[in-house]
Amino acid sequence: MSLTTDLQDLNKKNHASAPKEVAELVTNTIKDFVAGFKPSGATLPGTKFPVFELSDATGKIVSSVDIFATSPVLLTFYRGGWCRTAI
């Protein structure tokens, strides 16, 4: 199975078991996201990242300049602990 198929199956399962109001909210949110997504605005492979500072997992402020100078980087964005889903 592909990731796309797995995600579609999970979405169907969650949609079927969720209260109607929740299922509609999720469906509308997905539609809004798809309608507003602009792939032309995405950063392309090979594009240099702008300099930035973020807090790390412990809350310490770190600079991209320092991190990129010392090691390869995997950057993960998430809104908060509440939005991570285990599959």
Secondary structure, 3 states (H helix, E strand, C coil): CCHHHHHHHHHHHHHHHCCHHHHHHHHHHHHHHHHHCCHHHCCCCCCCCCCCEEECCCCCEEEHHHHHHHCCCCCCCCCCHHHCCCC
